[in-house]
Amino acid sequence: MAEGGAGEPPPPPRAPLERLVLKNAAEHHYLRVSLEFPDGGVRLNAAHFKQLVVSALKELHGEVGAALPVDVLTYDEKTLSAILRVSSSGFVKLWSALTLLGSYQNRKCAFRVVQTSPFLLALSGNSRELVLD
């Protein structure tokens, strides 16, 4: 029997399909990074580490990149690792600048981005480093 035929009510009208995509819904992104020197032996305090991050941004993105607000939330001087906070709009700029940095005071080095997340709590643990007894 055909739809809406004799004795059957017509089908209800369909609601229009609505697609909702959220891009960069979070205000900030967080990065867990470490700085590696092949020959080791380099000590940086938090201020020098932050200056290195800013100089990496300036080198790749110019003065506009250097003006990008980046916060060093935690810094471990022994391991040269930190958690950085950046606005979501500057996330890709920061990541690319860190990745392409190749030297500090004429010594080869490399930033490693270990973890990223729009949620700080997600960086509080790493299941890859989990030790079960």
URKA-V742546 format. One record per residue. RES is the residue in one letter. PHI is phi in degrees with one decimal (* if undefined). PSI is psi in whole degrees, 0 to 359 (* if undefined). OMEGA is omega in degrees with one decimal (* if undefined). Layout:
RES:PHI:PSI:OMEGA / RES:PHI:PSI:OMEGA
This chain:
M:*:138:-178.2 / A:-74.1:151:179.2 / E:-63.6:140:177.2 / G:71.7:17:-179.9 / G:-73.2:190:-177.8 / A:-62.3:127:176.5 / G:87.8:350:178.6 / E:-110.3:137:177.1 / P:-72.3:153:178.5 / P:-66.5:150:179.5 / P:-64.1:149:179.1 / P:-66.4:149:178.7 / P:-65.1:142:-179.9 / R:-81.3:138:175.7 / A:-73.8:143:178.3 / P:-64.3:141:179.3 / L:-72.6:129:179.8 / E:-118.4:125:179.5 / R:-106.9:128:-178.8 / L:-121.0:119:179.5 / V:-119.5:124:177.5 / L:-102.9:122:176.5 / K:-112.2:131:179.4 / N:52.0:50:179.7 / A:-65.1:332:179.6 / A:-80.9:146:-179.5 / E:-72.6:324:-177.4 / H:-127.0:161:169.4 / H:-123.9:151:-178.2 / Y:-120.3:141:179.2 / L:-128.6:132:169.7 / R:-97.4:118:-176.1 / V:-126.4:157:171.9 / S:-135.5:148:179.4 / L:-107.0:128:-176.2 / E:-121.2:136:173.6 / F:-116.3:129:-177.6 / P:-60.0:325:-178.5 / D:-96.4:356:177.5 / G:63.9:194:174.8 / G:75.5:12:-179.4 / V:-101.3:132:177.2 / R:-113.9:130:176.5 / L:-129.8:134:172.0 / N:-84.9:176:-175.5 / A:-61.1:322:-179.4 / A:-65.4:317:178.5 / H:-68.1:324:177.6 / F:-62.3:313:178.8 / K:-62.4:319:178.7 / Q:-63.5:324:177.5 / L:-65.6:320:177.0 / V:-62.9:315:179.6 / V:-64.3:320:179.5 / S:-68.3:328:175.5 / A:-65.0:318:177.3 / L:-63.9:318:-178.9 / K:-66.4:320:-178.6 / E:-62.7:320:-176.9 / L:-90.3:321:-171.9 / H:-116.0:6:176.6 / G:74.5:199:-177.4 / E:-63.0:325:178.9 / V:-64.0:319:178.1 / G:-66.5:321:-179.8 / A:-66.7:336:179.9 / A:-84.1:356:179.8 / L:-64.8:125:-178.7 / P:-72.4:116:178.0 / V:-124.7:130:179.2 / D:-109.9:136:172.7 / V:-94.4:104:-176.5 / L:-78.5:317:175.4 / T:-136.3:151:177.5 / Y:-148.1:130:177.3 / D:-111.5:111:-175.6 / E:-66.6:330:-178.4 / K:-71.0:319:-177.3 / T:-99.9:356:-176.5 / L:53.9:43:179.0 / S:-120.7:153:-175.4 / A:-151.7:163:168.1 / I:-112.9:124:-178.0 / L:-110.1:147:174.4 / R:-120.0:134:179.6 / V:-142.2:153:176.4 / S:-63.7:147:-177.0 / S:-57.8:328:-180.0 / S:-69.0:338:180.0 / G:-103.3:5:-175.7 / F:-57.6:310:-177.2 / V:-67.4:322:178.0 / K:-61.6:315:-179.7 / L:-64.8:312:-177.7 / W:-60.0:315:-179.0 / S:-65.8:320:179.9 / A:-64.3:318:179.0 / L:-65.8:319:-178.3 / T:-63.5:323:-174.6 / L:-90.5:355:176.6 / L:-68.0:133:-175.6 / G:-122.9:350:-178.1 / S:-154.6:157:174.6 / Y:-139.8:119:-177.1 / Q:50.2:49:178.2 / N:62.1:23:174.7 / R:-118.5:133:-179.6 / K:-64.2:140:177.7 / C:-154.4:169:178.1 / A:-151.0:134:170.7 / F:-84.8:137:172.9 / R:-114.3:123:174.9 / V:-87.1:110:-173.5 / V:-84.5:316:-179.0 / Q:-148.8:151:171.8 / T:-138.4:152:177.9 / S:-168.3:151:170.9 / P:-79.5:357:-178.3 / F:-121.1:122:-178.7 / L:-61.1:323:-178.3 / L:-60.1:330:-179.8 / A:-65.6:337:179.8 / L:-89.4:359:-177.1 / S:-72.1:339:178.4 / G:-143.9:157:179.1 / N:-132.0:115:-177.0 / S:-64.4:340:178.7 / R:-71.9:337:-179.9 / E:-102.4:7:-177.8 / L:-68.4:129:178.5 / V:-113.3:119:179.0 / L:-99.4:135:179.3 / D:-89.1:*:*
